């Protein structure tokens, strides 16, 4: 009887662990260089934040409230700032910044929106806001 109870308890614990992992939020940060910073806040389930920074004084912040949102930010160079704010479900935001002194802010409030952009050179600024559902926005900037 004790063996069956332990087996049932073990199966229950493993089952809860599997559910926890399947619905967990996920953050991955890779930083190379000096004085880079990244952080964020997630509420909901299966949200993902991915950050890759190579250089110095690069900053990223991400906030997600909802389910299955994705934020991906890559910055190479110095003094770049990227921010993603997502409210809703299944939104995707991507920022790529190469060079220095770039700023990108992507805000999504709704479901199934996609926003992505790349900035190259020095001193580009972008601010994209999406409200509603199924919107798509993309930009590429080369600044000097």
C-alpha positions, 0 to 999 in steps of 0.5 A: 500500500505504501509503495502504491501511495508513493508511486501515486505521489511521485506521478502527481509531482512529476505531472505538476512539474511537467505542467509548470514547465509547459506553461512557464515563461522564459527569459534568455540573456546573452551579454558580451562587453561591458556595462550592458543591462537587460531586464523585464517583467512577465505575467501570463504563460509561455511568454519569451524574452530573448536578448543578445548584447555585444558592446558596451552601455546597451540597455534592454527592457521587456514587459509582457502581460498575456500569453505566448508573446515573444520579444527578441532584441539584439544590439551590437555597439554602444549606448543602444536602448531597446524596449518592448511592451506587450499586452495580449496574446501571441504578439511578436516584437523584434529589434536589431540595432547595430552601431551606437546611440539607437533607440527603439520602443515597440508597444503592442496592445492586442493579439497576434501583432508583429513588429520588427525593425533594424537600425544601423549607423548612429542615432536612429530612433523608432517608436512603433505602437500597435493596438488591435489585432493582426497588425504587421509593422517593419522598419529599416533605418540607416542613420549617421 
